[in-house]
């Protein structure tokens, strides 16, 4: 039998109140850690930059001596386009040509807006005088008009600017 001497009430009301509360030092330390993590993320989004690309479609026509690539640039993205920017054409939409890329660059910036049922586009024309070669060195001969996926690599942009750009535009339109 357990004697009354051994049956001591260990949890008095004061002890239960103390156990039921989170110490304020731990709460303040946790809030401070969360604040510094958010601050580091904001700092990183301001300084670390990535290449911003515009995804579009291209049409390639092969003529006797040269190839003509027509890029459809969305109307809202034309302000980001400059001559000399890198264009990557890939043929992921064509069977057996997965991961075959052609590198070229913007030669002229179009100034005529074309409006179709798909939307508004500017068409940039790139003329390649040499044979079309992929990054891996394979020569391509295009018999008829062929569509390819295209990415135009624009300037590097920070994540902070990428997020805040549309918000700034929204506030500027309201003024």
DRENTORBA-434947 format. One record per residue: y, x, z of N, C-alpha, C, O, CB in turn. Coordinates in Angstrom, 3 decimals. Glycine has a CB too. Example, Ala and Ser with C-alpha at 12.3 -4.5 7.8 and 13.67 -1.06 7.14 Angstrom:
% DRENTORBA-434947
[[-5.690,13.190,7.800],[-4.500,12.300,7.800],[-3.300,13.200,7.800],[-3.319,14.236,8.465],[-4.473,11.308,9.046]]
[[-2.250,12.850,7.080],[-1.060,13.670,7.140],[0.030,12.900,7.870],[1.138,13.409,8.039],[-0.598,14.084,5.725]]
This chain:
% DRENTORBA-434947
[[-1.178,0.817,0.000],[0.000,0.000,0.000],[1.242,0.861,0.000],[1.281,1.933,0.605],[-0.002,-0.930,1.182]]
[[2.232,0.384,-0.674],[3.492,1.092,-0.738],[4.336,0.649,0.434],[4.543,-0.542,0.666],[4.219,0.841,-2.081]]
[[4.802,1.605,1.143],[5.612,1.259,2.308],[7.033,0.938,1.886],[7.469,1.316,0.798],[5.606,2.400,3.334]]
[[7.737,0.253,2.734],[9.125,-0.108,2.425],[10.011,1.118,2.360],[11.073,1.088,1.739],[9.668,-1.084,3.462]]
[[9.600,2.152,2.972],[10.361,3.380,2.977],[10.401,4.001,1.583],[11.417,4.573,1.187],[9.773,4.360,3.981]]
[[9.293,3.892,0.833],[9.235,4.442,-0.512],[9.884,3.532,-1.556],[10.200,4.005,-2.647],[7.802,4.703,-0.888]]
[[10.086,2.299,-1.277],[10.656,1.334,-2.222],[12.169,1.277,-2.050],[12.709,0.315,-1.505],[10.034,-0.074,-2.021]]
[[12.833,2.307,-2.517],[14.289,2.385,-2.381],[14.923,1.871,-3.665],[14.477,2.202,-4.764],[14.757,3.847,-2.073]]
[[15.942,1.076,-3.523],[16.687,0.566,-4.693],[17.547,1.706,-5.225],[18.538,2.091,-4.606],[17.581,-0.696,-4.318]]
[[17.143,2.261,-6.421],[17.859,3.389,-7.003],[19.065,2.942,-7.820],[19.987,3.726,-8.045],[16.925,4.203,-7.870]]
[[19.064,1.724,-8.253],[20.148,1.296,-9.122],[21.037,0.305,-8.396],[20.873,-0.909,-8.513],[19.601,0.678,-10.413]]
[[21.942,0.829,-7.674],[22.920,-0.034,-7.017],[23.923,-0.502,-8.063],[23.873,-0.068,-9.214],[23.638,0.709,-5.841]]
[[24.809,-1.364,-7.674],[25.796,-1.915,-8.618],[26.700,-0.820,-9.171],[27.052,-0.862,-10.350],[26.649,-3.000,-7.935]]
[[27.078,0.142,-8.369],[27.925,1.247,-8.830],[27.204,2.096,-9.876],[27.797,2.482,-10.883],[28.351,2.125,-7.643]]
[[25.914,2.386,-9.635],[25.142,3.190,-10.577],[24.969,2.432,-11.891],[25.076,3.029,-12.962],[23.766,3.561,-9.981]]
[[24.705,1.131,-11.826],[24.552,0.335,-13.048],[25.852,0.302,-13.856],[25.806,0.370,-15.084],[24.113,-1.097,-12.699]]
[[26.980,0.202,-13.212],[28.265,0.221,-13.927],[28.495,1.570,-14.601],[28.995,1.625,-15.724],[29.425,-0.089,-12.961]]
[[28.137,2.643,-13.929],[28.312,3.983,-14.473],[27.399,4.219,-15.670],[27.817,4.818,-16.661],[28.045,5.027,-13.398]]
[[26.152,3.751,-15.585],[25.210,3.920,-16.686],[25.617,3.050,-17.881],[25.397,3.457,-19.022],[23.779,3.569,-16.227]]
[[26.183,1.905,-17.666],[26.538,0.975,-18.731],[27.780,1.365,-19.516],[28.049,0.750,-20.548],[26.736,-0.373,-18.159]]
[[28.535,2.338,-19.088],[29.767,2.726,-19.781],[29.565,4.040,-20.524],[28.859,4.937,-20.064],[30.939,2.851,-18.784]]
[[30.217,4.125,-21.705],[30.227,5.372,-22.448],[31.417,6.173,-21.937],[32.531,5.655,-21.866],[30.308,5.129,-24.005]]
[[31.190,7.418,-21.585],[32.308,8.216,-21.066],[33.421,8.354,-22.116],[33.135,8.602,-23.287],[31.812,9.615,-20.632]]
[[34.672,8.197,-21.708],[35.798,8.255,-22.648],[35.909,9.586,-23.383],[36.434,9.622,-24.496],[37.081,7.991,-21.915]]
[[35.436,10.666,-22.801],[35.486,11.977,-23.454],[34.613,11.962,-24.712],[34.999,12.515,-25.742],[35.019,13.098,-22.479]]
[[33.455,11.342,-24.632],[32.569,11.265,-25.784],[33.184,10.392,-26.875],[33.077,10.723,-28.055],[31.196,10.718,-25.371]]
[[33.821,9.295,-26.507],[34.470,8.418,-27.492],[35.593,9.165,-28.199],[35.683,9.117,-29.425],[35.021,7.139,-26.812]]
[[36.448,9.851,-27.453],[37.557,10.608,-28.052],[37.041,11.732,-28.943],[37.596,11.975,-30.015],[38.465,11.187,-26.957]]
[[35.993,12.414,-28.515],[35.428,13.498,-29.323],[34.845,12.943,-30.624],[35.012,13.550,-31.682],[34.340,14.260,-28.526]]
[[34.169,11.807,-30.558],[33.611,11.195,-31.761],[34.690,10.770,-32.749],[34.550,10.991,-33.952],[32.765,10.000,-31.388]]
[[35.761,10.164,-32.254],[36.875,9.761,-33.120],[37.528,10.984,-33.744],[37.896,10.958,-34.919],[37.919,8.944,-32.327]]
[[37.675,12.045,-32.981],[38.269,13.274,-33.502],[37.398,13.884,-34.596],[37.922,14.330,-35.617],[38.478,14.286,-32.372]]
[[36.087,13.912,-34.405],[35.174,14.454,-35.419],[35.252,13.622,-36.696],[35.316,14.184,-37.790],[33.716,14.485,-34.885]]
[[35.249,12.296,-36.579],[35.354,11.422,-37.758],[36.691,11.649,-38.466],[36.729,11.689,-39.696],[35.206,9.928,-37.351]]
[[37.780,11.796,-37.722],[39.096,12.046,-38.308],[39.094,13.356,-39.102],[39.620,13.400,-40.214],[40.176,12.091,-37.206]]
[[38.509,14.420,-38.547],[38.479,15.704,-39.247],[37.582,15.662,-40.486],[37.885,16.313,-41.486],[38.004,16.801,-38.303]]
[[36.494,14.914,-40.433],[35.638,14.769,-41.619],[36.402,14.066,-42.734],[36.344,14.499,-43.885],[34.348,13.983,-41.274]]
[[37.109,13.001,-42.416],[37.914,12.285,-43.421],[39.014,13.187,-43.951],[39.288,13.181,-45.151],[38.528,10.995,-42.824]]
[[39.649,13.964,-43.082],[40.704,14.885,-43.503],[40.158,15.952,-44.455],[40.811,16.283,-45.445],[41.349,15.550,-42.280]]
[[38.984,16.486,-44.171],[38.362,17.489,-45.046],[38.015,16.866,-46.402],[38.203,17.509,-47.435],[37.088,18.081,-44.382]]
[[37.514,15.633,-46.415],[37.206,14.954,-47.681],[38.466,14.722,-48.514],[38.447,14.921,-49.729],[36.507,13.615,-47.409]]
[[39.553,14.305,-47.879],[40.820,14.122,-48.599],[41.348,15.450,-49.122],[41.830,15.531,-50.252],[41.867,13.465,-47.689]]
[[41.259,16.486,-48.303],[41.701,17.819,-48.712],[40.881,18.296,-49.920],[41.434,18.828,-50.882],[41.571,18.824,-47.532]]
[[39.572,18.100,-49.857],[38.708,18.500,-50.957],[38.979,17.707,-52.223],[38.957,18.267,-53.319],[37.266,18.345,-50.562]]
[[39.234,16.412,-52.090],[39.501,15.597,-53.282],[40.832,15.968,-53.922],[41.032,15.699,-55.106],[39.495,14.108,-52.925]]
[[41.730,16.567,-53.186],[43.022,16.981,-53.734],[42.900,18.301,-54.493],[43.511,18.459,-55.549],[44.060,17.114,-52.610]]
[[42.124,19.247,-53.974],[42.090,20.592,-54.534],[40.935,20.857,-55.501],[41.080,21.668,-56.416],[42.024,21.571,-53.427]]
[[39.806,20.199,-55.321],[38.680,20.448,-56.207],[38.807,19.578,-57.446],[38.963,18.360,-57.355],[37.343,20.181,-55.488]]
[[38.737,20.228,-58.614],[38.952,19.513,-59.873],[37.688,19.511,-60.712],[36.841,20.396,-60.584],[40.107,20.142,-60.661]]
[[37.569,18.515,-61.565],[36.459,18.421,-62.488],[36.997,18.076,-63.870],[38.120,17.592,-64.009],[35.428,17.370,-62.012]]
[[36.185,18.330,-64.883],[36.606,18.032,-66.246],[36.487,16.533,-66.485],[35.446,15.926,-66.232],[35.759,18.826,-67.280]]
[[37.567,15.956,-66.972],[37.587,14.539,-67.291],[37.217,14.392,-68.760],[37.835,15.025,-69.616],[38.984,13.900,-66.985]]
[[36.226,13.573,-69.064],[35.796,13.393,-70.446],[36.008,11.947,-70.873],[35.900,11.016,-70.076],[34.319,13.795,-70.616]]
[[36.308,11.794,-72.144],[36.447,10.472,-72.742],[35.208,10.261,-73.613],[34.965,11.025,-74.546],[37.792,10.339,-73.583]]
[[34.434,9.233,-73.309],[33.223,8.952,-74.073],[33.559,7.965,-75.175],[34.207,6.944,-74.941],[32.093,8.400,-73.160]]
[[33.114,8.280,-76.367],[33.410,7.452,-77.531],[32.301,7.618,-78.562],[31.273,8.233,-78.282],[34.786,7.822,-78.139]]
[[32.511,7.073,-79.746],[31.536,7.214,-80.830],[32.159,7.985,-81.983],[33.378,8.005,-82.153],[31.039,5.828,-81.312]]
[[31.314,8.608,-82.757],[31.767,9.371,-83.919],[30.906,8.986,-85.114],[29.728,8.653,-84.983],[31.697,10.911,-83.652]]
[[31.530,9.044,-86.276],[30.820,8.807,-87.527],[30.897,10.090,-88.336],[31.981,10.630,-88.551],[31.421,7.589,-88.321]]
[[29.742,10.579,-88.786],[29.686,11.846,-89.519],[29.299,11.552,-90.967],[28.309,10.871,-91.233],[28.668,12.843,-88.857]]
[[30.097,12.075,-91.894],[29.806,11.974,-93.325],[29.698,13.377,-93.880],[30.581,14.203,-93.649],[30.901,11.155,-94.082]]
[[28.637,13.659,-94.604],[28.449,14.979,-95.208],[28.844,14.883,-96.680],[28.337,14.045,-97.426],[26.963,15.481,-95.048]]
[[29.751,15.753,-97.071],[30.117,15.869,-98.482],[29.550,17.184,-99.005],[28.873,17.899,-98.266],[31.678,15.802,-98.680]]
[[29.810,17.507,-100.244],[29.197,18.705,-100.842],[29.549,19.978,-100.081],[28.661,20.762,-99.748],[29.632,18.847,-102.293]]
[[30.816,20.191,-99.806],[31.219,21.448,-99.155],[31.537,21.318,-97.678],[31.420,22.295,-96.938],[32.407,22.006,-99.848]]
[[31.930,20.152,-97.238],[32.334,20.013,-95.843],[31.839,18.695,-95.261],[31.363,17.810,-95.972],[33.854,20.107,-95.716]]
[[31.965,18.600,-93.965],[31.577,17.394,-93.238],[32.821,16.804,-92.596],[33.696,17.534,-92.130],[30.481,17.699,-92.165]]
[[32.893,15.496,-92.576],[34.028,14.809,-91.964],[33.512,13.997,-90.784],[32.584,13.199,-90.912],[34.769,13.892,-92.998]]
[[34.129,14.219,-89.644],[33.770,13.502,-88.416],[34.939,12.606,-88.055],[36.056,13.085,-87.862],[33.423,14.491,-87.239]]
[[34.688,11.314,-87.962],[35.705,10.348,-87.541],[35.423,9.949,-86.100],[34.386,9.357,-85.804],[35.722,9.094,-88.476]]
[[36.353,10.276,-85.206],[36.229,9.920,-83.788],[37.027,8.656,-83.519],[38.188,8.560,-83.917],[36.716,11.080,-82.871]]
[[36.423,7.695,-82.853],[37.136,6.485,-82.442],[37.622,6.703,-81.009],[36.829,6.687,-80.068],[36.217,5.202,-82.551]]
[[38.920,6.903,-80.855],[39.495,7.154,-79.532],[40.093,5.842,-79.022],[40.927,5.247,-79.705],[40.585,8.296,-79.582]]
[[39.682,5.376,-77.831],[40.248,4.137,-77.293],[41.766,4.251,-77.144],[42.285,5.310,-76.793],[39.606,3.799,-75.934]]
[[42.464,3.159,-77.413],[43.928,3.162,-77.417],[44.512,3.558,-76.062],[45.555,4.211,-76.017],[44.447,1.792,-77.815]]
[[43.876,3.186,-74.975],[44.421,3.519,-73.658],[44.188,4.973,-73.264],[44.714,5.416,-72.243],[43.815,2.618,-72.616]]
[[43.417,5.726,-74.042],[43.111,7.124,-73.721],[43.868,8.114,-74.616],[43.746,9.322,-74.416],[41.614,7.366,-73.848]]
[[44.633,7.643,-75.582],[45.268,8.538,-76.560],[46.278,9.485,-75.909],[46.511,10.578,-76.425],[45.962,7.719,-77.643]]
[[46.872,9.091,-74.804],[47.860,9.951,-74.154],[47.230,11.201,-73.547],[47.935,12.170,-73.264],[48.593,9.176,-73.076]]
[[45.927,11.194,-73.344],[45.231,12.342,-72.751],[44.727,13.323,-73.808],[44.218,14.391,-73.464],[44.061,11.862,-71.903]]
[[44.861,12.975,-75.090],[44.325,13.784,-76.180],[45.368,14.786,-76.661],[46.537,14.449,-76.851],[43.865,12.890,-77.343]]
[[44.916,16.034,-76.855],[45.763,17.107,-77.396],[44.957,17.858,-78.436],[43.727,17.857,-78.406],[46.266,18.077,-76.266]]
[[45.660,18.502,-79.358],[44.943,19.308,-80.351],[44.282,20.493,-79.651],[44.821,21.041,-78.689],[45.909,19.801,-81.478]]
[[43.133,20.871,-80.135],[42.402,22.001,-79.572],[41.442,21.632,-78.469],[40.710,22.498,-77.989],[43.355,22.999,-79.060]]
[[41.411,20.363,-78.038],[40.479,19.978,-76.982],[39.056,19.937,-77.535],[38.828,19.578,-78.690],[40.867,18.606,-76.381]]
[[38.117,20.312,-76.685],[36.714,20.413,-77.073],[36.110,19.023,-77.254],[36.346,18.117,-76.454],[35.920,21.210,-76.024]]
[[35.324,18.873,-78.324],[34.588,17.637,-78.598],[33.103,17.991,-78.657],[32.706,18.917,-79.363],[35.072,16.956,-79.943]]
[[32.298,17.256,-77.919],[30.856,17.458,-77.903],[30.212,16.232,-78.543],[30.337,15.116,-78.040],[30.320,17.693,-76.440]]
[[29.528,16.455,-79.652],[28.805,15.373,-80.316],[27.331,15.512,-79.961],[26.755,16.589,-80.107],[29.020,15.402,-81.872]]
[[26.725,14.434,-79.499],[25.287,14.483,-79.220],[24.597,13.364,-79.971],[25.193,12.331,-80.275],[25.004,14.375,-77.700]]
[[23.345,13.589,-80.257],[22.561,12.655,-81.047],[21.491,11.978,-80.202],[20.376,11.753,-80.674],[21.923,13.369,-82.225]]
[[21.824,11.653,-78.957],[20.859,11.005,-78.080],[20.483,9.616,-78.580],[19.473,9.056,-78.154],[21.412,10.914,-76.672]]
[[21.286,9.056,-79.480],[20.988,7.736,-80.031],[20.018,7.809,-81.214],[19.608,6.771,-81.735],[22.276,7.053,-80.464]]
[[19.648,9.011,-81.640],[18.735,9.193,-82.776],[17.415,9.764,-82.248],[17.423,10.765,-81.532],[19.365,10.144,-83.870]]
[[16.282,9.141,-82.592],[14.993,9.659,-82.108],[14.758,11.104,-82.564],[15.144,11.482,-83.670],[13.843,8.763,-82.601]]
[[14.137,11.888,-81.725],[13.751,13.284,-81.964],[14.924,14.261,-82.006],[14.722,15.439,-82.302],[13.000,13.376,-83.252]]
[[16.133,13.810,-81.721],[17.279,14.728,-81.672],[17.925,14.727,-80.291],[19.120,14.993,-80.157],[18.319,14.346,-82.738]]
[[17.146,14.432,-79.287],[17.668,14.420,-77.933],[18.076,15.831,-77.524],[17.348,16.787,-77.789],[16.628,13.847,-76.953]]
[[19.226,15.967,-76.886],[19.800,17.230,-76.414],[20.242,18.174,-77.525],[20.388,19.372,-77.281],[18.810,17.931,-75.555]]
[[20.454,17.682,-78.711],[21.040,18.484,-79.778],[22.526,18.148,-79.820],[22.898,17.002,-80.073],[20.340,18.212,-81.171]]
[[23.371,19.138,-79.575],[24.817,18.922,-79.515],[25.534,19.746,-80.574],[25.098,20.838,-80.940],[25.355,19.271,-78.124]]
[[26.642,19.199,-81.056],[27.546,19.929,-81.943],[28.856,20.093,-81.196],[29.392,19.129,-80.649],[27.755,19.184,-83.323]]
[[29.369,21.314,-81.172],[30.665,21.575,-80.536],[31.729,21.737,-81.606],[31.543,22.479,-82.570],[30.603,22.837,-79.636]]
[[32.833,21.048,-81.434],[33.979,21.174,-82.333],[35.231,20.905,-81.509],[35.148,20.829,-80.283],[33.872,20.185,-83.562]]
[[36.374,20.761,-82.141],[37.597,20.491,-81.394],[38.508,19.564,-82.186],[38.380,19.424,-83.402],[38.329,21.800,-81.058]]
[[39.423,18.940,-81.469],[40.387,18.022,-82.079],[41.338,18.844,-82.947],[41.934,19.814,-82.478],[41.176,17.206,-80.987]]
[[41.478,18.453,-84.209],[42.366,19.183,-85.123],[43.725,18.510,-85.246],[44.751,19.190,-85.256],[41.725,19.302,-86.503]]
[[43.749,17.199,-85.337],[45.017,16.460,-85.419],[44.929,15.236,-84.521],[43.851,14.703,-84.261],[45.340,16.043,-86.894]]
[[46.085,14.813,-84.061],[46.147,13.617,-83.229],[46.608,12.454,-84.112],[47.672,12.529,-84.727],[47.113,13.821,-81.999]]
[[45.818,11.386,-84.177],[46.200,10.258,-85.029],[47.381,9.491,-84.449],[47.599,9.497,-83.238],[45.016,9.316,-85.222]]
[[48.139,8.832,-85.317],[49.257,8.026,-84.828],[49.192,6.589,-85.322],[50.143,5.830,-85.133],[50.569,8.647,-85.249]]
[[48.085,6.201,-85.953],[47.920,4.838,-86.430],[46.875,4.128,-85.581],[45.741,4.588,-85.448],[47.521,4.820,-87.923]]
[[47.276,3.007,-85.016],[46.385,2.217,-84.175],[45.626,1.230,-85.053],[46.224,0.475,-85.820],[47.177,1.474,-83.061]]
[[44.310,1.246,-84.929],[43.462,0.305,-85.659],[42.956,-0.739,-84.677],[42.418,-0.407,-83.620],[42.272,1.036,-86.365]]
[[43.133,-1.998,-85.033],[42.693,-3.077,-84.155],[41.517,-3.787,-84.819],[41.614,-4.262,-85.950],[43.861,-4.078,-83.855]]
[[40.400,-3.849,-84.086],[39.200,-4.531,-84.566],[38.757,-5.512,-83.498],[39.399,-5.642,-82.455],[38.058,-3.516,-84.906]]
[[37.665,-6.198,-83.760],[37.146,-7.123,-82.750],[36.610,-6.387,-81.532],[36.468,-6.981,-80.463],[36.051,-7.993,-83.346]]
[[36.309,-5.091,-81.680],[35.836,-4.288,-80.552],[36.980,-3.787,-79.675],[36.739,-3.360,-78.545],[35.030,-3.109,-81.058]]
[[38.217,-3.827,-80.165],[39.368,-3.358,-79.399],[40.281,-2.512,-80.260],[40.142,-2.470,-81.483],[38.914,-2.563,-78.181]]
[[41.222,-1.836,-79.610],[42.158,-0.976,-80.313],[41.712,0.473,-80.250],[41.356,0.979,-79.185],[43.557,-1.124,-79.732]]
[[41.734,1.143,-81.411],[41.278,2.524,-81.497],[42.208,3.342,-82.383],[42.839,2.829,-83.308],[39.844,2.583,-82.033]]
[[42.267,4.611,-82.071],[42.863,5.599,-82.966],[41.692,6.376,-83.556],[40.734,6.688,-82.848],[43.901,6.555,-82.212]]
[[41.762,6.689,-84.844],[40.673,7.429,-85.478],[41.140,8.840,-85.790],[42.013,9.041,-86.634],[40.189,6.716,-86.766]]
[[40.561,9.807,-85.114],[40.871,11.216,-85.364],[39.848,11.750,-86.355],[38.650,11.498,-86.224],[40.864,12.056,-84.033]]
[[40.325,12.482,-87.337],[39.441,13.030,-88.358],[39.297,14.535,-88.140],[40.289,15.257,-88.042],[39.982,12.726,-89.784]]
[[38.064,14.990,-88.066],[37.763,16.410,-87.907],[36.997,16.852,-89.146],[35.985,16.252,-89.506],[36.940,16.689,-86.591]]
[[37.480,17.891,-89.788],[36.832,18.395,-90.993],[36.162,19.729,-90.665],[36.807,20.663,-90.190],[37.860,18.554,-92.163]]
[[34.867,19.799,-90.926],[34.097,21.028,-90.714],[33.770,21.609,-92.082],[33.073,20.980,-92.878],[32.785,20.759,-89.881]]
[[34.275,22.809,-92.355],[34.041,23.409,-93.672],[32.692,24.112,-93.755],[32.140,24.262,-94.845],[35.148,24.395,-94.000]]
[[32.159,24.540,-92.622],[30.854,25.199,-92.612],[29.748,24.155,-92.521],[30.005,22.960,-92.369],[30.751,26.201,-91.438]]
[[28.522,24.634,-92.617],[27.386,23.744,-92.400],[27.402,23.309,-90.939],[27.868,24.037,-90.063],[26.029,24.443,-92.771]]
[[26.890,22.120,-90.698],[26.830,21.620,-89.326],[25.688,22.320,-88.609],[24.539,22.276,-89.047],[26.646,20.070,-89.292]]
[[26.029,22.974,-87.483],[25.019,23.643,-86.663],[25.129,23.119,-85.238],[26.220,22.838,-84.740],[25.191,25.197,-86.703]]
[[23.982,22.998,-84.602],[23.959,22.558,-83.216],[24.168,23.766,-82.303],[24.226,24.906,-82.764],[22.623,21.837,-82.885]]
[[24.279,23.503,-81.028],[24.437,24.591,-80.052],[23.234,25.522,-80.049],[23.363,26.711,-79.757],[24.649,24.020,-78.651]]
[[22.075,24.986,-80.371],[20.859,25.808,-80.377],[20.682,26.557,-81.686],[19.714,27.302,-81.837],[19.641,24.943,-80.118]]
[[21.604,26.378,-82.648],[21.558,27.122,-83.902],[20.859,26.407,-85.047],[20.724,26.975,-86.131],[20.890,28.412,-83.674]]
[[20.416,25.184,-84.835],[19.750,24.441,-85.894],[20.787,23.920,-86.892],[21.831,23.408,-86.487],[18.920,23.274,-85.304]]
[[20.511,24.045,-88.176],[21.382,23.502,-89.218],[21.018,22.050,-89.469],[19.843,21.689,-89.527],[21.272,24.326,-90.527]]
[[22.046,21.224,-89.617],[21.827,19.803,-89.884],[22.399,19.450,-91.253],[23.485,19.905,-91.613],[22.471,18.922,-88.776]]
[[21.680,18.655,-91.998],[22.204,18.102,-93.235],[22.143,16.592,-93.088],[21.079,16.019,-92.852],[21.397,18.603,-94.497]]
[[23.283,15.963,-93.229],[23.373,14.523,-93.028],[23.468,13.866,-94.399],[24.436,14.078,-95.130],[24.600,14.143,-92.127]]
[[22.459,13.065,-94.747],[22.398,12.463,-96.078],[23.315,11.256,-96.213],[23.931,11.057,-97.260],[20.978,12.057,-96.397]]
[[23.408,10.455,-95.167],[24.272,9.286,-95.240],[25.069,9.191,-93.950],[24.853,9.959,-93.012],[23.449,7.990,-95.485]]
[[25.977,8.255,-93.915],[26.851,8.092,-92.750],[25.997,7.929,-91.488],[25.102,7.085,-91.431],[27.800,6.865,-92.934]]
[[26.292,8.751,-90.484],[25.516,8.759,-89.252],[26.441,8.612,-88.058],[27.515,9.211,-88.013],[24.688,10.046,-89.136]]
[[26.019,7.816,-87.098],[26.793,7.640,-85.872],[26.229,8.552,-84.787],[25.019,8.761,-84.695],[26.775,6.156,-85.408]]
[[27.117,9.080,-83.983],[26.723,9.948,-82.869],[27.581,9.603,-81.655],[28.653,9.013,-81.791],[26.873,11.463,-83.246]]
[[27.111,9.967,-80.494],[27.905,9.819,-79.272],[28.832,11.025,-79.174],[28.446,12.138,-79.531],[26.988,9.697,-77.994]]
[[30.045,10.807,-78.693],[31.000,11.903,-78.584],[31.646,11.902,-77.205],[31.859,10.854,-76.596],[32.075,11.801,-79.682]]
[[31.948,13.095,-76.736],[32.688,13.273,-75.484],[33.843,14.221,-75.772],[33.638,15.330,-76.267],[31.763,13.828,-74.328]]
[[35.044,13.783,-75.463],[36.217,14.620,-75.626],[36.567,15.146,-74.242],[36.848,14.365,-73.333],[37.418,13.833,-76.277]]
[[36.552,16.457,-74.079],[36.830,17.071,-72.781],[38.341,17.273,-72.680],[38.924,18.071,-73.414],[36.055,18.438,-72.606]]
[[38.960,16.545,-71.768],[40.403,16.669,-71.572],[40.662,17.656,-70.442],[39.774,18.425,-70.075],[41.052,15.286,-71.262]]
[[41.840,17.641,-69.903],[42.209,18.563,-68.824],[41.383,18.307,-67.573],[40.767,17.253,-67.414],[43.698,18.437,-68.498]]
[[41.389,19.289,-66.699],[40.735,19.113,-65.404],[41.622,18.221,-64.544],[42.849,18.317,-64.587],[40.470,20.492,-64.703]]
[[40.993,17.365,-63.776],[41.725,16.406,-62.947],[41.065,16.372,-61.570],[39.846,16.491,-61.449],[41.744,14.975,-63.604]]
[[41.882,16.209,-60.546],[41.320,16.132,-59.198],[40.829,14.709,-58.934],[41.304,13.748,-59.539],[42.371,16.558,-58.131]]
[[39.880,14.601,-58.030],[39.344,13.292,-57.682],[40.444,12.411,-57.105],[40.470,11.206,-57.358],[38.182,13.428,-56.681]]
[[41.347,12.997,-56.338],[42.460,12.247,-55.750],[43.329,11.632,-56.849],[43.688,10.457,-56.770],[43.313,13.164,-54.842]]
[[43.672,12.429,-57.886],[44.473,11.904,-58.997],[43.712,10.858,-59.786],[44.303,9.893,-60.270],[44.903,13.033,-59.922]]
[[42.405,11.038,-59.922],[41.583,10.069,-60.658],[41.586,8.722,-59.950],[41.598,7.677,-60.601],[40.137,10.584,-60.811]]
[[41.574,8.741,-58.632],[41.581,7.493,-57.860],[42.983,6.897,-57.811],[43.152,5.686,-57.952],[41.058,7.737,-56.430]]
[[43.989,7.749,-57.609],[45.357,7.255,-57.433],[46.058,6.902,-58.749],[47.041,6.162,-58.731],[46.170,8.287,-56.701]]
[[45.580,7.412,-59.889],[46.219,7.140,-61.183],[46.353,5.660,-61.493],[47.459,5.203,-61.783],[45.442,7.800,-62.280]]
[[45.260,4.885,-61.443],[45.388,3.450,-61.706],[46.253,2.722,-60.689],[46.932,1.753,-61.029],[44.031,2.820,-61.738]]
[[46.232,3.181,-59.443],[47.058,2.541,-58.416],[48.535,2.793,-58.702],[49.355,1.882,-58.581],[46.685,3.063,-57.006]]
[[48.885,4.043,-59.087],[50.275,4.354,-59.458],[50.723,3.517,-60.653],[51.836,2.990,-60.666],[50.425,5.854,-59.781]]
[[49.857,3.398,-61.654],[50.184,2.613,-62.837],[50.424,1.158,-62.471],[51.330,0.522,-63.008],[49.069,2.720,-63.875]]
[[49.622,0.632,-61.566],[49.773,-0.740,-61.134],[51.116,-0.955,-60.446],[51.789,-1.952,-60.710],[48.637,-1.124,-60.206]]
[[51.519,-0.031,-59.562],[52.797,-0.164,-58.876],[53.983,0.042,-59.816],[55.022,-0.595,-59.644],[52.873,0.822,-57.733]]
[[53.838,0.943,-60.827],[54.926,1.160,-61.769],[55.144,-0.047,-62.672],[56.274,-0.299,-63.090],[54.650,2.388,-62.608]]
[[54.091,-0.801,-62.984],[54.235,-1.989,-63.811],[54.943,-3.099,-63.067],[55.626,-3.920,-63.679],[52.884,-2.467,-64.287]]
[[54.789,-3.136,-61.743],[55.400,-4.195,-60.953],[56.907,-3.996,-60.800],[57.623,-4.959,-60.527],[54.745,-4.265,-59.586]]
[[57.402,-2.777,-60.968],[58.829,-2.519,-60.762],[59.657,-2.939,-61.930],[60.878,-2.787,-61.908],[59.068,-1.075,-60.487]]
